[in-house]
Amino acid sequence: IGRVVRCSGRKDRHSKVSTARGTKDRRVRLSPRTAIQFYDVQDRLGYDRPSKAIDWLMKEATAAIDALRETPPLQAPTPPSEWAAALDSETEGMLGQR
């Protein structure tokens, strides 16, 4: 799936992992709420290391993750800058129908 990449830079001393979408930081930041939920799951599972809980979660979610490959990607939402143009063209069509 990927490989560990060691960085020699002094400022960014954490190892990275190489993924299909490029090099990523090995560490993951969680929002406070998500961290609380995650550590609750880890405690319930009885694991002493977060990586063990992540391994368990990934194993249990394998079927759902594999199903994602079969679903089409979501369409990106229309940027707000394009809303006005879309609304203007719809409004013109409505006004012309009167």
Phi and psi restraints in degrees (value plus and minus 20) as a CYANA .aco file:
   2 GLY   PHI    -182.9  -142.9
   2 GLY   PSI    -196.8  -156.8
   3 ARG   PHI    -164.6  -124.6
   3 ARG   PSI     139.3   179.3
   4 VAL   PHI    -104.6   -64.6
   4 VAL   PSI     114.4   154.4
   5 VAL   PHI    -137.7   -97.7
   5 VAL   PSI     104.8   144.8
   6 ARG   PHI    -110.5   -70.5
   6 ARG   PSI     111.1   151.1
   7 CYS   PHI    -118.2   -78.2
   7 CYS   PSI     117.5   157.5
   8 SER   PHI    -115.6   -75.6
   8 SER   PSI     -26.0    14.0
   9 GLY   PHI     -85.4   -45.4
   9 GLY   PSI     125.4   165.4
  10 ARG   PHI     -94.3   -54.3
  10 ARG   PSI     -59.3   -19.3
  11 LYS   PHI     -91.7   -51.7
  11 LYS   PSI     -64.1   -24.1
  12 ASP   PHI    -122.8   -82.8
  12 ASP   PSI      65.1   105.1
  13 ARG   PHI    -110.2   -70.2
  13 ARG   PSI     -24.2    15.8
  14 HIS   PHI    -103.4   -63.4
  14 HIS   PSI     125.8   165.8
  15 SER   PHI     -89.5   -49.5
  15 SER   PSI     136.0   176.0
  16 LYS   PHI    -135.5   -95.5
  16 LYS   PSI     145.5   185.5
  17 VAL   PHI    -142.1  -102.1
  17 VAL   PSI     121.7   161.7
  18 SER   PHI    -111.7   -71.7
  18 SER   PSI     104.1   144.1
  19 THR   PHI    -140.4  -100.4
  19 THR   PSI     157.7   197.7
  20 ALA   PHI     -82.9   -42.9
  20 ALA   PSI     -44.5    -4.5
  21 ARG   PHI    -124.2   -84.2
  21 ARG   PSI      -0.9    39.1
  22 GLY   PHI      90.0   130.0
  22 GLY   PSI    -195.4  -155.4
  23 THR   PHI     -99.0   -59.0
  23 THR   PSI     113.2   153.2
  24 LYS   PHI    -146.6  -106.6
  24 LYS   PSI     133.0   173.0
  25 ASP   PHI     -86.7   -46.7
  25 ASP   PSI     118.9   158.9
  26 ARG   PHI     -91.0   -51.0
  26 ARG   PSI     -49.0    -9.0
  27 ARG   PHI    -107.4   -67.4
  27 ARG   PSI     126.1   166.1
  28 VAL   PHI    -139.3   -99.3
  28 VAL   PSI     111.9   151.9
  29 ARG   PHI    -112.0   -72.0
  29 ARG   PSI     116.9   156.9
  30 LEU   PHI    -138.4   -98.4
  30 LEU   PSI     127.0   167.0
  31 SER   PHI     -86.0   -46.0
  31 SER   PSI     137.6   177.6
  32 PRO   PHI     -75.1   -35.1
  32 PRO   PSI     -62.9   -22.9
  33 ARG   PHI     -83.8   -43.8
  33 ARG   PSI     -64.5   -24.5
  34 THR   PHI     -85.4   -45.4
  34 THR   PSI     -58.6   -18.6
  35 ALA   PHI     -82.1   -42.1
  35 ALA   PSI     -63.0   -23.0
  36 ILE   PHI     -81.8   -41.8
  36 ILE   PSI     -64.9   -24.9
  37 GLN   PHI     -84.0   -44.0
  37 GLN   PSI     -62.1   -22.1
  38 PHE   PHI     -83.6   -43.6
  38 PHE   PSI     -67.8   -27.8
  39 TYR   PHI     -87.2   -47.2
  39 TYR   PSI     -47.6    -7.6
  40 ASP   PHI     -84.9   -44.9
  40 ASP   PSI     -64.5   -24.5
  41 VAL   PHI     -82.1   -42.1
  41 VAL   PSI     -64.5   -24.5
  42 GLN   PHI     -78.7   -38.7
  42 GLN   PSI     -64.3   -24.3
  43 ASP   PHI     -84.4   -44.4
  43 ASP   PSI     -61.8   -21.8
  44 ARG   PHI     -83.3   -43.3
  44 ARG   PSI     -55.6   -15.6
  45 LEU   PHI     -95.7   -55.7
  45 LEU   PSI     -38.5     1.5
  46 GLY   PHI      60.4   100.4
  46 GLY   PSI       0.8    40.8
  47 TYR   PHI    -109.5   -69.5
  47 TYR   PSI     124.4   164.4
  48 ASP   PHI    -114.3   -74.3
  48 ASP   PSI     -32.0     8.0
  49 ARG   PHI    -145.1  -105.1
  49 ARG   PSI     115.6   155.6
  50 PRO   PHI     -77.4   -37.4
  50 PRO   PSI     -54.5   -14.5
  51 SER   PHI     -83.0   -43.0
  51 SER   PSI     -52.2   -12.2
  52 LYS   PHI     -87.8   -47.8
  52 LYS   PSI     -59.6   -19.6
  53 ALA   PHI     -86.5   -46.5
  53 ALA   PSI     -60.1   -20.1
  54 ILE   PHI     -83.5   -43.5
  54 ILE   PSI     -64.1   -24.1
  55 ASP   PHI     -77.5   -37.5
  55 ASP   PSI     -63.8   -23.8
  56 TRP   PHI     -83.4   -43.4
  56 TRP   PSI     -66.3   -26.3
  57 LEU   PHI     -81.2   -41.2
  57 LEU   PSI     -62.7   -22.7
  58 MET   PHI     -84.8   -44.8
  58 MET   PSI     -61.3   -21.3
  59 LYS   PHI     -83.6   -43.6
  59 LYS   PSI     -64.2   -24.2
  60 GLU   PHI     -89.6   -49.6
  60 GLU   PSI     -45.8    -5.8
  61 ALA   PHI    -116.8   -76.8
  61 ALA   PSI     -13.9    26.1
  62 THR   PHI     -74.0   -34.0
  62 THR   PSI     -66.2   -26.2
  63 ALA   PHI     -82.9   -42.9
  63 ALA   PSI     -63.1   -23.1
  64 ALA   PHI     -87.4   -47.4
  64 ALA   PSI     -58.0   -18.0
  65 ILE   PHI     -86.3   -46.3
  65 ILE   PSI     -63.1   -23.1
  66 ASP   PHI     -83.0   -43.0
  66 ASP   PSI     -54.4   -14.4
  67 ALA   PHI     -86.0   -46.0
  67 ALA   PSI     -46.7    -6.7
  68 LEU   PHI     -82.8   -42.8
  68 LEU   PSI     -51.9   -11.9
  69 ARG   PHI     -84.7   -44.7
  69 ARG   PSI     -46.7    -6.7
  70 GLU   PHI    -107.7   -67.7
  70 GLU   PSI     -34.9     5.1
  71 THR   PHI    -111.9   -71.9
  71 THR   PSI     123.9   163.9
  72 PRO   PHI     -88.5   -48.5
  72 PRO   PSI     129.3   169.3
  73 PRO   PHI     -85.5   -45.5
  73 PRO   PSI     131.5   171.5
  74 LEU   PHI     -89.3   -49.3
  74 LEU   PSI     126.0   166.0
  75 GLN   PHI     -96.2   -56.2
  75 GLN   PSI     118.5   158.5
  76 ALA   PHI     -86.5   -46.5
  76 ALA   PSI     118.8   158.8
  77 PRO   PHI     -85.6   -45.6
  77 PRO   PSI     132.8   172.8
  78 THR   PHI     -89.0   -49.0
  78 THR   PSI     108.2   148.2
  79 PRO   PHI     -83.9   -43.9
  79 PRO   PSI     126.7   166.7
  80 PRO   PHI     -74.2   -34.2
  80 PRO   PSI     -51.5   -11.5
  81 SER   PHI     -84.2   -44.2
  81 SER   PSI     -44.2    -4.2
  82 GLU   PHI    -111.8   -71.8
  82 GLU   PSI     -31.4     8.6
  83 TRP   PHI     -82.0   -42.0
  83 TRP   PSI     -65.4   -25.4
  84 ALA   PHI     -80.6   -40.6
  84 ALA   PSI     -64.3   -24.3
  85 ALA   PHI     -84.2   -44.2
  85 ALA   PSI     -60.8   -20.8
  86 ALA   PHI     -86.1   -46.1
  86 ALA   PSI     -62.1   -22.1
  87 LEU   PHI     -86.3   -46.3
  87 LEU   PSI     -59.7   -19.7
  88 ASP   PHI     -81.2   -41.2
  88 ASP   PSI     -63.8   -23.8
  89 SER   PHI     -87.9   -47.9
  89 SER   PSI     -55.7   -15.7
  90 GLU   PHI     -88.9   -48.9
  90 GLU   PSI     -60.0   -20.0
  91 THR   PHI     -85.2   -45.2
  91 THR   PSI     -61.2   -21.2
  92 GLU   PHI     -80.9   -40.9
  92 GLU   PSI     -60.4   -20.4
  93 GLY   PHI     -84.2   -44.2
  93 GLY   PSI     -58.9   -18.9
  94 MET   PHI     -89.3   -49.3
  94 MET   PSI     -60.5   -20.5
  95 LEU   PHI     -88.1   -48.1
  95 LEU   PSI     -53.1   -13.1
  96 GLY   PHI     -92.1   -52.1
  96 GLY   PSI     -37.9     2.1
  97 GLN   PHI    -104.4   -64.4
  97 GLN   PSI     -30.2     9.8
